Amino acid sequence: MKTERERLPDVLRGFAIILVVFGHCIQEGNGESFSSGALYFDDKLYQFIYSFHMPLFMMISGYLSGKSMQRADTVQKRRVLLKRRMITLLSPIFLWTAIDYARILISNYIYGKAQPEAVLFVYFYNAFNNLWFLWAVFWCFLAVYVIYYFCRNSVVVYAAVFIILFFIPDGLGLGAYKYMFPYFVISFYGHQYINEHKENAVSFVKPWMVAVTGILFIIMFCFFDKDAFIYLTGYKLIGKPIAQQLKIDIYRTIIGFAGSVFFIMLWDCVIRRFPSEYKALCALGADSMGIYILSGYLIVFVIQRFSFTEGPSYVINLIEAVIVLLISWVLTTILGKIKGLRLLVGKWR
């Protein structure tokens, strides 16, 4: 049973990264007019994926952070933990931004285009807007790290931070980071609960629970529309109709939890009922950070530019997703084994 519980996070991350890549292929792989017109926001399958897939990823991150922080029982271990998270999360952001920025500067030079006047400022601006989910994990981890170790893991402090976030501006991706914070914190506490109730937690999930959460998720999804996208409506309350914005924020937070908990319970039941190594999902899950990074570049520079369809085609999008996943995983595996390049895909050592 211990092996099964340890396998579940990787299986979930593998499942989630498939959804991430498939969703991006729907967004960018259906022709220029579909992408530039942002018609994907009206696509029901795209809406389904985006209603929970990043919250699911964040809940996994919070759960695994709970394991890491609990093991860091000395000051030295805590420092190593913080250093490791900073390196694995921030290095890919700044390294890939540097590579991409160098490409732009070289291209501008070759074609005689004007170069940015404030080169360093533009670089850091691009970095703070690049690979938003890694930033979200970093800021959520840092906030919980401080509260856990320096504020005695106070529920009051967590609640205060959650409320304050509604009044902080959304610029530089902050809206998405704030949206992710509750998922990280709840799953962080979830790990603590499971660790304290190990014997009962093993058989906690029942089929009827899966059914109930699934029904709840489906009912809530019936009310999903474009306003539920964090990219369109943001998160802050200041300067907006407060009642309407708060309704949007609460709805998308709850449906994110409903979808995430449903698939966590579903995969938990599947793994227990049908014991297997689930090698493919675990491999994708273990390398999900590298796949997330590399798939984004493949989709932008290949799928987007050489689209095979004009208008929605889930079959084409699925084929694109499989190809992108395979290439991204192979490249992540290769880069992860090269000492000087492994930080590009978030590998520590």
C-alpha atoms as one frame of an Amber mdcrd trajectory, in Angstrom:
protein
   0.000   0.000   0.000   2.923   2.289   0.692   4.219   1.829  -2.851   0.798
   2.649  -4.304   0.491   5.871  -2.303   3.945   6.992  -3.418   3.088   6.232
  -7.037  -0.089   8.302  -7.031   1.547  11.785  -7.242   3.549  10.812 -10.339
   0.512   9.203 -11.960  -1.478  12.372 -11.300   1.296  14.585 -12.636   1.524
  12.405 -15.728  -2.230  12.699 -16.238  -2.107  16.465 -15.643   0.769  17.130
 -18.051  -1.129  15.265 -20.772  -4.035  17.639 -20.204  -1.703  20.648 -20.239
  -0.175  19.720 -23.589  -3.521  18.706 -25.105  -5.070  21.995 -23.973  -2.196
  23.989 -25.481  -2.565  22.079 -28.752  -6.260  22.970 -28.850  -5.292  26.589
 -28.278  -2.481  26.846 -30.813  -3.020  23.933 -33.192  -6.276  24.854 -34.882
  -5.161  27.570 -37.229  -4.227  31.236 -37.041  -7.776  32.585 -36.891  -8.750
  30.218 -34.063  -5.695  31.179 -32.018  -5.510  34.916 -32.715  -9.245  35.305
 -32.186  -9.017  33.494 -28.835 -11.882  31.241 -29.961 -10.548  28.476 -27.726
 -12.133  30.208 -24.728 -15.521  29.127 -26.121 -14.395  25.532 -26.755 -16.081
  23.172 -24.285 -13.275  20.616 -24.127 -10.767  23.425 -23.581 -13.002  24.802
 -20.821 -13.246  21.335 -19.245  -9.467  20.949 -19.127  -8.860  24.451 -17.831
 -11.485  24.184 -15.126  -9.176  21.980 -13.020  -5.887  20.926 -14.640  -3.594
  23.610 -13.170  -5.303  23.466  -9.745  -4.616  19.723  -9.838  -0.944  20.358
 -10.569  -0.784  22.880  -7.737  -2.419  20.491  -5.273   0.199  17.880  -6.122
   2.934  20.486  -5.592   1.471  21.468  -2.223   1.209  17.843  -1.129   4.816
  17.062  -2.082   6.000  20.273  -0.406   4.294  19.070   2.755   6.381  15.906
   2.620   9.571  17.898   2.045   8.967  20.386   4.853   8.072  17.693   7.321
  11.356  15.913   6.612  13.354  19.144   6.998  13.558  18.934  10.797  16.771
  20.925  11.238  17.811  24.451  10.266  20.410  23.072   7.871  17.887  20.845
   6.104  15.456  23.757   5.816  18.113  25.899   4.162  18.932  23.107   1.729
  15.247  22.654   0.951  14.774  26.365   0.212  17.942  26.484  -1.892  16.880
  23.425  -3.850  13.413  24.798  -4.612  14.815  28.158  -5.666  17.316  26.534
  -8.021  14.964  23.975  -9.567  12.102  26.443 -10.058  13.881  29.690 -10.919
  16.864  28.433 -12.945  14.727  27.164 -15.861  12.863  30.481 -15.967  15.956
  32.689 -16.164  17.933  30.310 -18.394  15.166  29.855 -20.977  14.413  33.577
 -20.900  18.095  34.248 -21.612  18.102  31.802 -24.532  14.928  33.243 -25.993
  16.090  36.820 -25.443  19.438  36.097 -27.119  17.522  34.693 -30.093  15.525
  37.931 -30.354  18.605  40.153 -30.060  20.464  38.148 -32.712  17.428  38.208
 -35.004  17.110  41.984 -34.565  20.789  42.409 -35.431  20.592  40.209 -38.543
  17.470  41.903 -39.903  18.481  45.417 -38.907  15.727  45.921 -36.338  16.034
  48.267 -33.384  17.367  46.717 -30.188  15.758  47.382 -26.784  17.233  50.436
 -25.094  17.076  48.956 -21.592  18.341  45.454 -22.380  18.643  44.282 -18.786
  15.236  45.678 -17.787  13.541  43.952 -20.734  15.272  40.681 -19.856  13.996
  40.676 -16.283  10.551  41.835 -17.419  10.417  38.876 -19.825  11.647  36.534
 -17.105   8.910  37.580 -14.698   6.349  36.870 -17.419   7.811  33.533 -18.515
   6.740  30.033 -17.398   4.052  31.378 -15.087   3.305  28.092 -13.341   6.866
  27.737 -12.063   6.559  31.239 -10.636   3.246  30.265  -9.042   4.776  27.204
  -7.375   7.762  29.237  -6.196   5.730  32.063  -4.623   3.254  29.649  -3.027
   6.100  27.520  -1.670   7.915  30.572  -0.333   4.796  31.898   1.405   4.027
  28.535   3.011   7.707  28.035   3.928   7.718  31.325   5.855   4.366  30.673
   7.543   5.201  27.066   8.394   8.617  27.705   9.922   8.377  31.276  11.193
   4.677  31.704  12.024   4.167  28.281  13.598   2.021  27.132  10.671  -0.731
  29.474  11.858  -4.141  29.014  10.255  -4.885  32.646  11.099  -1.893  33.826
   9.073  -2.907  31.643   6.102  -6.427  33.108   6.266  -5.072  36.648   6.487
  -2.826  36.128   3.457  -5.749  34.635   1.495  -7.878  37.731   2.197  -5.060
  40.183   1.446  -4.513  38.579  -1.964  -7.899  39.878  -3.129  -6.603  43.441
  -2.790  -3.199  43.045  -4.463  -2.879  44.037  -8.173  -2.898  41.275 -10.792
   0.050  42.489 -12.908   3.090  40.379 -13.855   1.091  37.182 -13.499   0.108
  37.810  -9.878  -3.547  37.092 -10.638  -2.722  33.496 -11.587  -0.362  33.066
  -8.629  -3.028  34.253  -6.193  -5.554  31.909  -7.792  -3.191  28.972  -7.190
  -2.454  29.753  -3.529  -5.522  28.063  -1.910  -4.849  24.801  -3.759  -1.255
  24.721  -2.574  -2.171  25.458   1.050  -5.092  23.000   1.273  -3.062  20.125
  -0.192  -0.130  21.091   2.041  -2.430  20.609   5.019  -3.805  17.485   3.351
  -0.397  15.868   3.556  -0.211  16.661   7.255  -3.617  15.056   7.832  -2.745
  11.928   5.843   0.578  11.587   7.636  -1.163  11.824  11.029  -3.856   9.282
  10.046  -1.807   6.870   7.941  -3.719   3.726   8.792  -7.152   5.213   8.114
  -5.971   7.189   5.067  -4.971   4.008   3.244  -8.589   2.939   2.793 -10.187
   6.367   3.038 -11.317   6.787  -0.581 -14.489   4.887  -1.408 -16.190   4.475
  -4.819 -19.223   6.441  -3.621 -16.938   9.386  -2.833 -15.628   9.323  -6.381
 -19.190   9.290  -7.709 -20.308  12.177  -5.493 -17.337  14.411  -6.345 -17.695
  13.535 -10.027 -21.381  14.513 -10.049 -20.602  17.731  -8.186 -17.873  18.575
 -10.706 -20.141  17.900 -13.696 -22.970  19.995 -12.250 -20.600  22.880 -11.578
 -19.087  22.609 -15.046 -22.523  23.214 -16.559 -22.154  26.824 -15.384 -18.607
  27.309 -16.687 -18.177  30.212 -19.106 -15.456  32.596 -20.312 -15.606  34.634
 -17.108 -14.205  31.670 -15.198 -10.835  31.985 -16.972  -8.338  33.738 -14.719
  -6.661  35.147 -17.849  -9.804  37.095 -18.763 -11.277  38.290 -15.475  -8.279
  38.375 -13.128  -8.460  37.878  -9.382  -8.357  41.222  -7.547 -11.483  42.958
  -6.248 -10.242  46.573  -6.335 -11.614  48.597  -9.225 -14.224  45.997 -10.158
 -17.841  45.203  -9.284 -16.956  43.446  -6.034 -19.967  41.124  -5.810 -19.568
  39.926  -9.415 -15.801  39.461  -9.177 -16.060  37.657  -5.841 -18.677  35.327
  -7.331 -16.322  34.523 -10.210 -13.346  33.956  -7.884 -15.319  31.673  -5.565
 -16.836  29.686  -8.422 -13.588  28.959 -10.244 -11.854  28.102  -6.967 -14.560
  25.609  -5.979 -14.786  23.962  -9.409 -10.995  23.694  -9.449 -11.154  21.844
  -6.142 -14.078  19.688  -7.281 -12.349  18.597 -10.484  -8.987  18.050  -8.815
 -10.388  16.038  -5.891 -12.507  13.957  -8.273  -9.545  12.918 -10.411  -7.292
  12.397  -7.369  -9.873  10.022  -5.882 -10.552   8.398  -9.252  -6.903   7.628
  -9.920  -6.437   6.463  -6.336  -9.264   3.943  -6.798  -7.954   2.866 -10.212
  -4.444   2.231  -8.865  -5.763   0.224  -5.910  -8.286  -1.758  -7.934  -5.974
  -2.432 -10.871  -2.436  -2.693  -9.442   0.163  -1.871 -12.067   3.364   0.105
 -12.398   1.746   2.685 -14.724   5.185   3.267 -16.197   4.164   5.692 -18.942
   2.220   8.013 -16.633   4.897   7.844 -13.936   7.622   8.664 -16.479   5.670
  11.667 -17.739   4.897  12.702 -14.170   8.490  12.470 -12.975   9.610  14.707
 -15.865   6.513  16.922 -15.937   8.444  20.146 -15.294  10.752  19.611 -18.261
   7.831  18.544 -20.445   5.881  21.649 -19.406   8.816  23.868 -20.390   9.824
  22.199 -23.642   6.300  21.497 -24.867   5.532  25.216 -24.659   8.379  26.027
 -27.045   7.502  23.159 -29.384   3.889  24.290 -29.575   4.766  27.955 -30.186
   7.561  27.383 -32.720   6.246  24.263 -34.476   2.559  23.490 -33.903   1.468
  27.120 -34.066   3.427  27.846 -37.254   2.688  24.618 -39.100  -0.931  24.031
 -38.168  -2.528  21.120 -40.002  -6.094  22.320 -39.624  -8.182  25.479 -39.770
 -10.749  25.248 -37.013 -11.228  22.799 -34.139 -10.119  19.222 -34.751  -9.657
  17.181 -31.601  -8.211  14.257 -33.558  -5.447  16.443 -34.997  -4.912  18.091
 -31.615  -4.582  14.692 -29.930  -2.018  13.554 -32.496  -0.110  16.810 -32.018
  -0.221  16.352 -28.246   1.141  12.798 -28.422   4.009  13.895 -30.666   4.830
  16.927 -28.494   4.686  14.840 -25.310   7.007  12.201 -26.749   9.563  14.700
 -28.066   9.441  16.770 -24.882   9.911  13.704 -22.695  12.870  12.445 -24.755
  14.540  15.871 -24.682  13.882  16.211 -20.950  15.438  12.797 -20.329  18.513
  13.685 -22.399  19.006  17.145 -20.886  18.444  15.747 -17.397  21.485  13.497
 -17.807  23.863  16.247 -18.950  25.485  17.997 -16.007  25.705  21.453 -17.553
  22.196  21.406 -18.996  20.008  19.642 -16.432  18.936  22.916 -14.815  17.136
  23.751 -18.065  14.548  21.133 -17.114  14.577  21.726 -13.369  16.860  18.850
 -12.404  18.718  19.372  -9.132  21.587  16.908  -9.471
